[in-house]
Amino acid sequence: MGLTIGVGFLAREARDNAEEVAIFKESFDLLNEVLAEAGMPPHHEPLGIPDSEVFDAQMLGYGGLHAVRRLAAYCVCEGRIPAQVRYDQYAEDPVTATLYQEIQKNLEFDHPQPAERLSAPKAAQSLFQHLMLHSDAEGFYLPTDFEHVIFDGAQPQREGIGGMVGSAPRLLKECLILARFINLPLDIDIESEEMWDVVDDPPSQGELWKIYGVEAFGIARLIRGCEAAIQHKAVLGFF
């Protein structure tokens, strides 16, 4: 399955597909319902982002995102780089499961009426909360800084939100930790031939970020996406 991340897509659609932009705005209306329930101010998505500054990038499917999360799990739980595995093994890893369990231990459950709701986690940033607690396929990271992931308390959960809303500044901090963990150059061109080469054929020796090319690919894209979201005060969306 494919995964695209983007910043400024509503601005682009407002210019290019005026008749269809109402469909995209519905997701932002639902997002603001979630924020209101969490006691947070609404998000006002900017429509003036020029086409040249709209950020749009393909991830390496859901497996590429799972690879980044697996790296975070080993960073937190064992303080080491994980062994390399096949693409189809990134999602099924006992250490990743351990990190999710640790996050779960730091969740508080309450039951406001009329719907059961999961409150904000106690987990600290060191658990990579904003990276780990987000849908693989949809949803938003806001350009504002807040400590805990926001949960959608509706039953059923609102369409397009993915159940959770994260903070782009917090996700950026978490991804920068991982970039340092594998010595990923922060000025890397995410569309460079060098980047694609380490994804297609990662070396077994040499620079650490190249050996872990799949993880580097995802981290670099998430960093650029977070930076664009913060710059334009727009959401980083998963599609």
DAKA-V14787 format. One record per residue. N is the residue number from 0. RES is the residue in one small letter. PHI is phi in whole degrees, 0 to 359 (none if undefined). OMEGA is omega as a letter, one per 40 degrees, with the letter a starting at -180 (NA if undefined). Layout:
# DAKA-V14787
N:RES:PHI:OMEGA + N:RES:PHI:OMEGA
This chain:
# DAKA-V14787
0:m:none:a + 1:g:269:i + 2:l:220:i + 3:t:245:i + 4:i:244:a + 5:g:202:i + 6:v:227:i + 7:g:94:a + 8:f:294:i + 9:l:292:i + 10:a:298:i + 11:r:294:a + 12:e:294:i + 13:a:297:i + 14:r:276:a + 15:d:264:a + 16:n:224:a + 17:a:303:a + 18:e:288:a + 19:e:258:a + 20:v:296:i + 21:a:300:i + 22:i:296:i + 23:f:291:a + 24:k:294:i + 25:e:302:i + 26:s:296:i + 27:f:287:i + 28:d:296:i + 29:l:294:i + 30:l:302:a + 31:n:290:i + 32:e:296:i + 33:v:298:a + 34:l:295:i + 35:a:298:i + 36:e:295:i + 37:a:272:i + 38:g:76:a + 39:m:250:i + 40:p:291:i + 41:p:290:i + 42:h:263:i + 43:h:249:a + 44:e:288:a + 45:p:289:i + 46:l:251:a + 47:g:260:i + 48:i:288:a + 49:p:292:a + 50:d:305:a + 51:s:293:a + 52:e:247:i + 53:v:291:a + 54:f:260:a + 55:d:212:a + 56:a:215:i + 57:q:275:i + 58:m:273:i + 59:l:273:a + 60:g:64:i + 61:y:291:i + 62:g:298:i + 63:g:296:i + 64:l:292:i + 65:h:297:i + 66:a:297:i + 67:v:294:i + 68:r:295:i + 69:r:297:i + 70:l:299:i + 71:a:298:a + 72:a:297:i + 73:y:291:i + 74:c:299:a + 75:v:284:a + 76:c:277:a + 77:e:232:i + 78:g:63:a + 79:r:215:i + 80:i:281:a + 81:p:285:i + 82:a:291:i + 83:q:288:i + 84:v:223:i + 85:r:289:a + 86:y:306:a + 87:d:284:a + 88:q:256:a + 89:y:298:a + 90:a:284:a + 91:e:249:a + 92:d:219:a + 93:p:296:i + 94:v:287:i + 95:t:299:i + 96:a:299:i + 97:t:297:i + 98:l:297:i + 99:y:300:i + 100:q:295:i + 101:e:295:i + 102:i:296:a + 103:q:300:i + 104:k:298:a + 105:n:263:i + 106:l:263:i + 107:e:252:i + 108:f:252:i + 109:d:225:a + 110:h:225:i + 111:p:291:i + 112:q:270:e + 113:p:267:a + 114:a:248:i + 115:e:295:a + 116:r:218:i + 117:l:263:a + 118:s:277:a + 119:a:296:i + 120:p:288:i + 121:k:278:a + 122:a:303:i + 123:a:278:i + 124:q:302:a + 125:s:299:i + 126:l:272:i + 127:f:55:a + 128:q:302:a + 129:h:285:i + 130:l:288:a + 131:m:281:a + 132:l:263:i + 133:h:198:i + 134:s:299:i + 135:d:288:a + 136:a:242:a + 137:e:203:i + 138:g:114:a + 139:f:225:i + 140:y:245:a + 141:l:280:i + 142:p:281:a + 143:t:261:a + 144:d:265:i + 145:f:216:a + 146:e:288:a + 147:h:247:i + 148:v:303:i + 149:i:263:a + 150:f:258:i + 151:d:281:a + 152:g:271:a + 153:a:287:i + 154:q:232:e + 155:p:289:a + 156:q:293:a + 157:r:294:a + 158:e:293:i + 159:g:88:a + 160:i:272:i + 161:g:79:i + 162:g:87:a + 163:m:214:i + 164:v:236:a + 165:g:251:i + 166:s:254:i + 167:a:298:i + 168:p:300:i + 169:r:288:i + 170:l:298:i + 171:l:300:i + 172:k:300:a + 173:e:294:a + 174:c:290:i + 175:l:293:i + 176:i:299:a + 177:l:291:i + 178:a:300:i + 179:r:293:a + 180:f:298:i + 181:i:247:i + 182:n:58:i + 183:l:281:i + 184:p:298:a + 185:l:284:i + 186:d:262:a + 187:i:296:i + 188:d:280:a + 189:i:290:i + 190:e:252:a + 191:s:290:i + 192:e:299:i + 193:e:299:a + 194:m:295:i + 195:w:294:i + 196:d:297:a + 197:v:286:i + 198:v:282:a + 199:d:291:a + 200:d:211:a + 201:p:295:i + 202:p:286:i + 203:s:270:i + 204:q:221:i + 205:g:115:a + 206:e:296:a + 207:l:299:a + 208:w:294:i + 209:k:285:i + 210:i:299:i + 211:y:257:a + 212:g:295:i + 213:v:296:i + 214:e:296:a + 215:a:299:i + 216:f:302:a + 217:g:292:a + 218:i:299:a + 219:a:299:i + 220:r:292:i + 221:l:296:i + 222:i:299:a + 223:r:297:i + 224:g:297:i + 225:c:297:i + 226:e:298:i + 227:a:294:i + 228:a:299:a + 229:i:294:a + 230:q:300:a + 231:h:262:a + 232:k:55:a + 233:a:238:i + 234:v:282:i + 235:l:264:a + 236:g:254:i + 237:f:253:a + 238:f:225:NA
